[in-house]
Amino acid sequence: GVSVFLKNGATGTGIPAGHPRLSLVGGRLQELRRNACLDDNGNPIPNCTPTQVGKVFFDFVDNKPGKADTWHFALAYVVSGNRSYATTAIQQIDAQVACGATCIGNANNKFLYVRDFMRNVCLVYDWCYDLLTPAQKSAWIGYMNKMLFVTWSDQPDANAIYDTGDWATSNPYQNYFYNYLLATTYVALATYGENPGTFVHNGKTYDVYYLMN
């Protein structure tokens, strides 16, 4: 909880100030490294046998890349330090950002899977943060903000960007609602303190900071 985060250089909100901040705090990263026979700094441990978890994970990303999610490559990078994994993850997110709402809409026209797309971009943003250029960080944040805007807003200007059908955005009885909320939570945590709460579309700047609040 908050007390653990605050001991690790967190902000007053309990959110770690630096990256990584999603899922890899409180000793979790070190645990994953030990599973792969790496020490806390990512160096190989001599005469060590990886755990089944460590073997299965790296076999998956190395030998079944078509089945792996983008964030799996980011996790492989942050555990092992092998930049080739990060390169794959970053290239895939650049392509996702370039596709915009179309890719999410093709996955599900009511934006159910916005949760998966935001998970990918947020975990790569967080775990590969130091490898991203300022231009990439800005473009990715703008993409996240735009996707959340069209997810939640039923106004004409949002539908003109991409019409999701405005399904279940105010209905907490629907599983869609919680997937939208999960997507928003990923973005709020990953970009905390770095997100201007805006995006630009066709030369117009939209203010969506209320989503981050």
N, C-alpha and C positions, 0 to 999 in steps of 0.2 A: 504494500500500500504506500501511502504518502510518506511514512517515516523512512522506508527503505529508499525511496527515490530521493528524498531530501539529503540523505547521507551520501548520495552519489552526484552531487552538483546539480540538483534539480531546481526548477523555478518554484515560486511560491505555490503554484497550482499542484505540485506533485509530479509534473511532467519533466523528465530529464531535459536539461538545457541543451545538451549536445546529442550527437548521433553516434551509435544507434540508440534508439529509445523505444522501439516497438519489439516486445517479446524477448529481447536479448539483454535484459537488465537483471540485477540480483543474482549474478553468477550463472545465468542460463547459457551464455556464450561459452564460458569456460567448461561447463558440463558437456556441451556439444563437441567442443574440441577434444576433450578427453575420450569421448566415444570414438573419435577418429584417430586416436593416438597422437594428439598434438598437445603441447603444453599450453599454458595460459596465454603465451605470446604467439601461438601458432606454429611453433617449431616441433619437428618430429620427435617423439619419445622413443629412444632406442629399445629394442627387444620388446616392443609392445604389440599386442594383438588387438585390432579394432573390435569394438562390440558389434553385435549383429545389427544394431541400429545404425552405427556408423558405416558398416559395409554396405548395407542395403541402400542407404541414402545416396552414397557416392556412386554405387553401381547404377542407380536409377538415373541420375543426372548425366553420367558419362555414357551410358549405353542405351538409354531410352529418352533421348532429348526431345523427341516429338511428343512424348506424353507428359513431360515435365511442364509445370507452370513457370512463368517467367520468374516469379519470386524464388523458386527453388534454386535457380542459378545464382541469385544474389546471396542466398543463404550459404551455398557452397563456397562462394567467394569469401564471405565474412568469417566462415569457420576455417578455411584452408589458407586464405591469403592469395590464392591463385587468381590472377587478374583476368585470365581468359574467361572465367565464369562471369565476372563482372561485365566484361565486354559484351558477352552474349545477352545478359540481362538488359543492359543499357540500350543496345541496338534494338531489342524487341520492344522496349518501352518507347523509344523514339518512333518506331513504326506504329505503335498503338496510338500515340499522341497525334501523329499525322493523320490517322484514320478518323479521329474524332468520335462523334456520336454514332457514325455509321456502323462501326464494328460492334458497339454495344447493342444497337438496335437490331442488327442482324442476328446477334446471339439470342435476343428476346425483345420483341418490339415494344414491350411495356417496361423495359429497362430493369427487369428483375436481376439480371447479372451485372448490373453496375457495381454491385458489391465485389465481384471477382476482378473486374477491371481496375477498380480503385485499390483493391488489395495489392495487385501486382505493381501498380505505379507507386503506391505509398511505401511498400516494403523495399523496392529498389531505390527509391529516393532516399529512404532512411539508411539503408545498409550500404549503399554505394555513394553516399553523399559527398565524400571527399574526392571522388573521381568525376563528379559532374561539373560541367562548365557553368558559369553564371547564366549563360543563355539557355542551357538545358533546364536548370532549376526554374527559371522564370517561365519557360514554355510549359513545363510539366505542371507547375502550379496553376497557370492560366487554364490549362486543359482540365485539371481537377475541378476548379471552380466553375468552369462552364458546364461540365457534366453534371455537377450537383445542382446548378441553376436549372437546367432543363429537366432534371429529375423531379425537383420539388415544385417548380412554378407552373401554374396552369394559365399564366397570362399570355396574351398574344405575342409579346416580344420573345418569350421563351419558346413558344410553339413555332415561331418563325425560324428559330435556329434549328430546332429538331423537336418534332411532336412525338412525345413518348406515349401519348394517350392519357396522360395524367391519371394513371391508375393507382388507386389506394394511397395517395399521398397524405391523406388525412384520416385514414381508417386503420387504427391500431389492431383491428380484428384480422387484418390481412397479413400474410407472411411477406408480401411485397414491402409493406411499410417498414418492417424490421430490417429487411435487406437494404433499403434506402438509408435507414438510420445507421446501419453498420458501415456502409460506404462513406457516409459523412463523418463518422467517428474516426475511421482510418485517416481521412484527409486532415481533420482537425488536429489529431495527435502528431502525424508525421510532419506537418508544416507549421506547427505551433511556433509563434514568434517570428516566422519568416514569410507568412502568407499575407499579402496586402489586401486580400478579400475582394479582388477585382479580376476581370478578364476583358479582353478586347475582342469584339466580333464585328467584322465589316467596318472597322474604323470607329466603332462606338465602344466606350468603356462602361461596363456594367459593374455595379457595386453589389457584391453578394456577401459582405462581411457578416451579415446576420447568420449565415449558415455556420460560420466558424464559432460564433457565440453559442 
